[in-house]
Amino acid sequence: MVRRIENDHRRFREIVRGRIRKELRKYMSRGELIGRKGKNLVSIPLPQIDIPRFRYGSKDSGGVGQGDGEPGQPLSQGEEDGGEPGELPGEHSLEVEVTLEELAKILGEELELPNIKPKGTVKNIKSDVHKYSGIRRVGPESLRHFKRTFKEALKRELMTGTYEPGKPMILPVSEDKRYRSWRVKEAPESNAVIIYMMDVSGSMGDEQKEIVRMEAFWIDTWLRSQYKNIENRYIVHDAAAKEVDAHTFYNLRESGGTKISSAYQLCAKLIQDHYNPEDWNIYPFHFSDGDNWGTDDTKICFELLSKTLFDVVNLFCYGQVKSAYGSGKFKKELDSEFGENEKLVTSDIPDRNAILDSIKEFLGKGK
Amino acid sequence: MTLTAQLRAIKEEITGYARGFGLDFFDTYFELLDYDEINEVAAYGGYPSRYPHWRFGMQYEQLGKGYAWGLSKIYEMVINNDPCWAYLQKSNSLVDQKIVIAHVFAHSDFFKNNFYFSKTDRKMMNEMANHATRIRKYTDRYGVDEVEAFIDACLSIEELIDPHLPFAPRKKPRPRDSTEIEVAENKIWRIKSKEYMERFLNPPEFIEKQKKQIKEKEKKEAGFPLEPQRDVLMFLIENAPLNRWKRDVLSMIREESYYFLPQRQTKIMNEGWASFWHSRILTEKCLKDSEVVDFADHHSKTLQTSPGQLNPYKLGIELFRDIKERWDKGRFGREYDECDDSHIRDAWDRKLMQGTAKIFEVRKLYNDLGFIDEFLTEDFAEEQKLFAYKFNKQSGRYEITSRDFETVKRQLLFGLTNFGNPIIDVYDGNYENRGELLLRHRHDGVDMRLDLASETLRNLEMIWTKPVHIATAVEGERKLLSHDGKEFKTSSFEAI
């Protein structure tokens, strides 16, 4: 029987995902995307929908606390950016520590790889079988593992001293029982490759690079959690492009001019050499401040995109961070050139807060 | 499942101790639930059967995640009902179970004896189940989205009820139609006549017609409602153009709101009282030597405080202990208050031993507001290191503003008055003579959040179906906030 709470819970999840009652989503407290704490942990608030009520502006009203401290001293909550203290009355957003995988899962509820198609060779298709591979403490009697159960019962009797060697009678009780358990093998997978391209030229400031890396990192993390056997390739470029490994991609600091076409060329070559579009879902992501060197290069880019890349990729994503010099216009040019093309998604990332929205633009549903 | 034999024996034992201390509680049934079941029950506010609504699912998710990551755990839940129902978490250690059983009895005693609970429905368990059935029926007939959206709109204003109403003598209902208005003779215009001509010069139909007109006029002038009414929900139930199922849903929401009211009004006292007694019952009666450390660990976690947050368990238990000590030692009354020699005050002990009687009296007669107002003394505030804090706009963070007793107490009382929410009543149900609804915010120095006010008004408009307004003040100027279902408007406003 389905418990009542499961119905209510499913309904809540669907509201959070924006499937039903869309008008409620505006009351949802925003999920903080990145608040890294420790090595592998981030702190994210749970999604919460607050029905609007007449309330005081909490910042005016203040409150009473208990503990040490002199007047003028801030409440020691480690709050930054004028955030609310975590546990003020009426303002509770329960912060929880989650692992990267958990976070990726939470992200995942709203995202997907758009247009993914079942492509792949025979080696990737797995059959859907139940395999009895483990042991559990609970299960149906028909799956009871006699040997293990007997062993457990014997162990217990030996330990408690009720075992009599002269009269070896073993009576299993319910705690002793062991059952076989099974695992279901996965359904067939699709092959996919993600090609990350990043502009590391001199016009990209440290903050820009950081934003780009964060976004790429989250897309990467999320995709890994959702799709198995996904391949990742990383390309960095300034005036020239080269392929690097993930570590270098996330840590490299370089400078120089910007020739976006160099990256697209390399990308196209990569696809040609390794990833047959018949067999692969291909998703290139390119991040830059849009400050390309000269209109000639931009033209080459367009040509590469329209002649080569759009034919083979499932989706081409371009994210543009706000340039430190304010001169980035590559996105605008892309939009005016290919505005209607459904193979292209472009997104503005003005600051860190926009990362989540940008990811949603790329991987949001219904594209 | 029901209690195990061992827990049953413990329950019997603790029942004896609790009665011995003078606690007087309902018959209490215990259920043993695993973490998931107790999360479910807690999400439904303690009731096994509630109407379907997404917010219960939200609660459930928060509790479930909190438990899964080891951040929070529900040890027990107890319901104000006769008989009283209590749920214990299966995974509690034996010491935990002892603590929470004692805790539950004290809560039950509080429910049964505190004045503010005296008007609550003690068969609420059944009533909640009835509500669930009715709302399910409406959901089946009119669709989930429609019913749920209406419930959301009602919840938006569910707190707009009159906390004093359960105790107010029933007012004479306002004249519902004009027949009840008496018309003074001298207001009727007549031609002077001799008695035998009266019937012809002033025919009865003409007099009747005049009377009717005057009545209509007076009814209009009388205002609607006659006096500002804090029970906004009741006003809507009686006067909003709702069809039957909507009216029924709204009245259920109102009923539940009134039912939960005393629990919100006595949070500090209720938890303080329960902690006070679990602590005494365990330390004085039923704790084994080997359990002392575990008890202390659990107890201290319950009472821990952090800056910027007032723990009701802590404040409540300390205040009850303080009252007991003061009345045991006779530290009250004019003589004590006027004594300013700190040595004499510290050593003051009249050996009255009235403390226990006093705290029982307090638990009977007060709610949090009165409890703090009456018994929180300067010495106590100092001892407990209470401080007031505020948001500092310059530094952009919350800062301690003062440890001055008056300030702290005023701030504390402000937070408890109407649960720290704006006080709002219905001022006019026929505003501008267009049947629009005018609410009044009794502004007391703190502004409302406009974004929330706008959304709340929008929901209210859904119920009232005509434009709704609220008179308030924004940054020192009188303002009228309005919503007509499409847009939110702010305009300046003359005083009412």
Interface residues (C-beta under 8 A of the other chain):
Chain A: R3 R4 I5 N7 D8 H9 R10 R11 F12 R13 I15 I20 R21 E23 L24 Y27 L46 P47 Q48 I49 I51 P52 R53 F54 R55 Y56 G57 S58 K59 D60 S61 G62 G63 V64 G65 Q66 G67 D68 G69 E70 P71 G72 Q73 P74 L75 S76 Q77 E79 D81 G82 E84 P85 E87 L88 P89 G90 L94 V96 E97 V98
Chain B: E40 A43 Y44 S49 R50 P52 H53 W54 R55 F56 G57 M58 Y60 E61 Q62 K65 G66 W69 L71 S72 V144 D145 E148 A149 D152 L155 S156 I157 E159 L160 T305 S306 P307 G308 Q309 L310 N311 K314 L315 Q384 K385 L386 F387 A388 Y389 K390 F391 N392 K393 S395 G396 R397 Y398 E399 I400 T401 S402 R403 V408 Q411 L412 F414 G415 G420 N421 P422 I424 H441 V446 D447 M448 R449 L452 A453 E455 T456 N459 I470
